[in-house]
Amino acid sequence: MDFEPTDDQLTLQAELRGFLGDRVTPEARRAIGQLPGAVDRDLWRGLGDMGVFALTLPEVDGGVGLGLAEATLVFEELGRAAVPGPLIGTFLAAGLGAEISAGAATGEAVVGLTPAGQPALVEHAAALDALLVVAGDGVSITARPTGSRPVDRPLDPLTPVDVVDALPAGRAVGGPEVAARLRATGGLLAAALQVGLADAAVTLAAAYAKERTQFGRVIGTFQALKHLLADAQVGVEVARAAVQAAGVEIDDAGGAVGAEASGQARRAVDAARIVASRAADRATRASIQVHGGMGFTWELDAHLYLKRALVLDVGIGSPDDAIESRAAAL
């Protein structure tokens, strides 16, 4: 089994990085946060045109026909750019064969994702065309909830959250197997987003460390900062390898990733989820520390990486779920 990305995969990743570099600048990212639900519809359609949401759909169904190995690379780039919006929900909805799936695949529809329960916490509610609700016994799709209460100060300013006392009645689109698959796939894609966030945070900190001077020296020459950033980068590389390996394992298992997945694929997904979460937490906090006092300011993007990494730790396929899965397998 070869976990090294192919030239085609690296080209795909580079093309998306170029697109996002032009479209999701720090200024544009913050401007998106002011839009309803913090979703830029033009950007969403642009991602759809690039095949981001239809990446793993068969070509006969209008998809790109690739696997989760490629999806992890794509989501790493989306994380590196800290793209606001329900990326995972829209990606998962595109593969369900539901009424909303065609629109999700092209980026015309914005689809959220939330675990079942009351009250529900719904991200990007004002921008949603539909909402996937994942329970233990199945998956349903509902209309955008109404009468919700926005959280005044959400953890991540680019991820608005609404409290919904009761979700609208939905239509079932899958049973327990589909629910397990969405939890595992969603968890893996969240891990890929965290790898991208972590890498962006280390890059930001390293660039600053090469420019900032203190006591007549560039702070990047201080051994303590070198070790801090080196440790963070090692964590990123380990997490990246774990996430990419999990994608390859799933593809080699024929796409099985939920309850029906092989033990090896299931272990790979759980490990990737846990390792990526910890790497993102370490790297984003290190970035703030390296920036010193200005690291805590609103104007610097360092806090956005940390907050997004923390938000990705809750919901469908969380690191806690992965830890419980591994404990149950012992």
C-alpha positions in Angstrom: 0.0 0.0 0.0 1.5 3.4 -1.1 0.5 6.4 1.0 2.6 8.8 -1.0 0.5 11.3 -2.9 0.7 10.9 -6.7 1.6 13.6 -9.1 -2.1 13.9 -10.1 -3.1 14.3 -6.5 -0.5 17.0 -5.8 -1.6 18.8 -9.0 -5.2 18.8 -7.8 -4.1 20.1 -4.4 -2.0 22.9 -6.0 -4.8 24.0 -8.3 -7.2 24.4 -5.4 -4.5 26.2 -3.3 -4.1 28.7 -6.2 -7.9 29.2 -6.5 -8.3 29.7 -2.7 -5.3 32.0 -2.5 -6.9 34.4 -5.0 -10.5 34.1 -3.5 -10.0 33.7 0.2 -7.6 36.3 1.3 -7.6 37.4 5.0 -9.7 40.4 4.0 -12.2 38.4 2.0 -12.5 35.8 4.7 -13.5 38.4 7.2 -15.9 39.9 4.7 -17.6 36.5 4.3 -18.1 36.5 8.1 -20.4 39.5 7.6 -22.7 37.7 5.1 -25.9 35.9 6.1 -24.8 32.6 7.7 -21.1 33.5 6.8 -21.4 31.8 3.4 -20.3 33.4 0.1 -22.6 31.9 -2.5 -20.3 32.8 -5.4 -17.4 31.1 -3.7 -19.6 28.1 -3.0 -20.5 27.8 -6.6 -16.8 28.2 -7.5 -15.9 25.3 -5.3 -18.7 23.3 -7.0 -17.3 24.2 -10.4 -14.0 22.8 -9.3 -15.6 19.5 -8.3 -14.9 19.9 -4.6 -18.3 18.6 -3.4 -18.7 16.0 -6.2 -15.1 14.7 -5.8 -16.1 11.1 -4.8 -19.2 10.8 -7.0 -18.9 8.5 -10.0 -18.4 10.2 -13.3 -21.6 8.7 -14.7 -23.4 10.7 -12.0 -21.7 13.9 -12.9 -18.9 13.5 -10.3 -15.1 13.5 -10.5 -14.8 9.8 -9.7 -12.0 10.1 -7.2 -11.7 8.7 -3.7 -11.4 9.8 -0.1 -7.6 9.9 -0.5 -8.1 12.9 -2.8 -10.8 14.3 -0.6 -8.5 14.6 2.3 -6.0 16.5 0.2 -8.7 18.9 -1.0 -10.1 19.4 2.5 -6.6 20.1 3.9 -6.5 23.0 1.4 -9.9 24.2 2.5 -8.7 24.2 6.0 -5.5 26.0 5.2 -7.6 28.8 3.7 -10.0 28.6 6.7 -12.9 28.7 4.2 -16.1 29.6 6.1 -19.2 27.5 5.6 -20.6 24.0 6.1 -18.1 22.3 3.8 -18.5 18.8 5.3 -22.3 18.9 5.3 -22.5 19.9 1.6 -19.9 17.3 0.6 -21.8 14.5 2.4 -25.2 15.6 1.0 -23.8 15.4 -2.5 -23.3 11.7 -2.1 -26.7 10.8 -0.6 -28.8 10.6 -3.8 -31.4 12.8 -2.1 -33.3 15.6 -3.8 -30.9 18.2 -2.6 -27.8 16.2 -3.7 -27.5 17.6 -7.2 -27.5 21.2 -6.0 -25.0 20.3 -3.3 -22.7 18.7 -5.8 -22.6 21.8 -8.0 -22.4 24.3 -5.1 -25.8 25.7 -5.8 -27.1 24.4 -2.5 -25.6 24.9 1.0 -26.3 22.0 3.3 -25.6 21.9 7.0 -24.9 19.0 9.3 -25.9 18.4 12.9 -26.4 15.4 15.3 -29.9 14.6 16.3 -31.1 16.0 19.6 -33.0 18.8 21.2 -32.1 21.6 21.4 -29.9 21.4 18.3 -27.0 23.7 17.6 -27.0 24.5 13.9 -24.0 26.2 12.2 -24.5 28.7 9.4 -28.3 28.5 9.7 -29.1 31.7 7.9 -27.4 30.4 4.7 -28.7 26.9 4.6 -30.9 25.4 1.9 -31.2 22.1 3.8 -29.9 20.4 7.0 -28.6 16.8 7.4 -29.5 15.4 10.8 -27.5 12.3 11.8 -28.9 10.0 14.5 -27.8 6.6 15.7 -30.5 4.8 13.7 -30.4 6.9 10.5 -30.0 10.1 8.6 -32.7 12.6 7.6 -32.8 15.8 5.7 -34.8 18.8 6.8 -35.5 22.3 5.6 -33.7 25.2 7.1 -34.9 25.6 10.7 -37.0 28.7 11.5 -37.5 30.4 14.8 -33.9 29.7 15.9 -32.0 31.9 18.3 -28.5 33.0 17.2 -25.7 32.7 19.7 -24.6 36.2 20.4 -20.8 35.4 20.6 -20.0 32.1 19.0 -16.6 30.6 19.6 -15.6 31.1 16.0 -16.7 34.4 14.5 -16.7 32.8 11.1 -19.0 30.0 12.2 -22.3 31.5 13.4 -24.4 29.1 15.6 -28.2 29.1 16.2 -30.0 27.2 18.9 -33.0 25.4 17.6 -35.5 24.0 20.2 -37.0 21.5 17.7 -35.8 20.7 14.2 -38.4 20.6 11.4 -39.7 17.1 10.5 -37.4 15.6 7.9 -37.3 12.9 5.3 -35.3 9.8 6.0 -32.4 9.3 3.5 -30.5 6.4 5.1 -30.5 3.9 7.9 -27.9 3.1 10.6 -25.2 2.1 8.0 -25.5 5.4 6.3 -25.4 7.3 9.6 -22.2 5.4 10.6 -20.6 6.2 7.2 -21.4 9.9 7.5 -20.0 10.0 11.0 -16.8 8.4 10.0 -16.4 10.3 6.7 -17.3 13.6 8.3 -14.8 12.9 11.1 -12.0 12.2 8.6 -12.8 15.3 6.6 -12.8 17.4 9.8 -9.4 16.0 10.6 -8.1 17.0 7.1 -9.5 20.5 7.7 -7.6 20.6 11.0 -4.3 19.6 9.3 -4.7 22.5 6.9 -5.5 24.9 9.8 -2.5 23.7 11.7 -0.2 24.0 8.7 -1.4 27.6 8.1 -0.8 28.5 11.7 2.8 27.2 11.7 3.5 29.0 8.4 2.1 32.3 9.8 4.2 31.9 13.0 7.4 31.0 11.2 7.1 34.0 8.8 6.6 36.3 11.8 9.6 34.7 13.7 11.8 35.5 10.7 10.9 39.2 10.8 10.4 40.2 14.4 13.5 41.3 16.3 14.0 41.4 20.0 17.2 42.2 22.0 18.8 43.0 18.6 18.1 39.5 17.2 15.5 37.9 15.0 13.3 35.9 17.4 13.4 32.9 15.0 17.0 32.4 16.2 15.9 31.8 19.8 16.2 28.1 20.6 12.9 28.1 22.6 10.9 29.3 19.6 12.7 27.0 17.3 11.7 24.0 19.4 8.2 25.3 19.8 7.7 25.6 16.0 9.6 22.4 15.3 7.4 20.4 17.6 4.3 21.9 16.1 5.5 21.1 12.6 6.3 17.5 13.5 2.7 17.2 14.8 1.3 18.5 11.5 3.3 16.1 9.5 2.3 13.1 11.6 -1.4 14.2 11.4 -1.1 14.7 7.7 0.3 11.2 7.2 -2.4 9.7 9.4 -5.2 11.5 7.6 -3.9 10.5 4.1 -3.3 7.0 5.2 -6.9 6.7 6.5 -8.2 7.9 3.1 -6.1 5.4 1.3 -7.3 2.6 3.6 -10.9 3.4 3.0 -10.4 3.5 -0.8 -8.6 0.2 -0.7 -11.5 -1.2 1.3 -13.9 -0.3 -1.5 -15.2 2.9 0.2 -16.4 1.1 3.4 -16.0 3.4 6.3 -18.9 3.1 8.6 -20.0 0.2 10.8 -19.4 -2.1 7.8 -15.8 -1.0 7.4 -12.9 -3.3 8.0 -11.2 -3.1 11.4 -8.1 -1.7 9.8 -9.9 1.1 8.0 -11.9 2.0 11.2 -8.8 2.1 13.3 -7.1 4.4 10.7 -10.0 6.8 10.7 -10.1 7.0 14.5 -6.4 7.5 14.8 -6.4 10.3 12.2 -9.2 12.0 14.0 -7.4 12.0 17.3 -4.0 12.9 16.0 -5.2 15.7 13.8 -7.2 17.3 16.6 -4.2 17.3 19.0 -1.8 18.6 16.3 -4.2 21.4 15.4 -4.6 22.4 19.0 -0.8 22.5 19.6 0.0 24.3 16.3 -2.6 27.0 16.6 -1.8 27.8 20.2 1.9 27.9 19.4 1.2 30.4 16.6 -0.4 32.7 19.1 2.4 32.3 21.6 5.1 33.1 18.9 3.3 36.3 18.1 3.5 37.4 21.7 1.1 40.2 22.7 -0.2 40.8 19.2 -1.1 37.1 19.0 -4.2 37.8 21.1 -5.4 40.7 18.9 -8.5 40.6 16.8 -6.7 41.8 13.7 -4.3 38.9 13.5 -5.7 35.7 11.9 -4.0 33.4 14.5 -7.0 33.3 16.8 -9.3 32.3 13.8 -7.2 29.2 13.2 -7.4 28.2 16.9 -11.1 28.8 17.1 -11.9 27.0 13.9 -9.8 24.0 15.1 -11.8 23.9 18.4 -15.2 24.2 16.6 -14.2 21.2 14.5 -13.7 19.1 17.6 -17.5 18.9 18.3 -20.4 17.5 16.3 -20.4 14.6 13.9 -17.4 12.2 14.2 -15.7 14.1 17.0 -12.3 13.1 18.5 -14.2 12.0 21.6 -16.2 9.6 19.5 -13.0 8.2 18.0 -11.5 7.7 21.5 -14.7 5.9 22.6 -14.5 3.8 19.4 -10.9 2.7 20.1 -11.7 2.0 23.8 -14.7 -0.2 22.8 -12.5 -2.2 20.4 -9.9 -3.1 23.1 
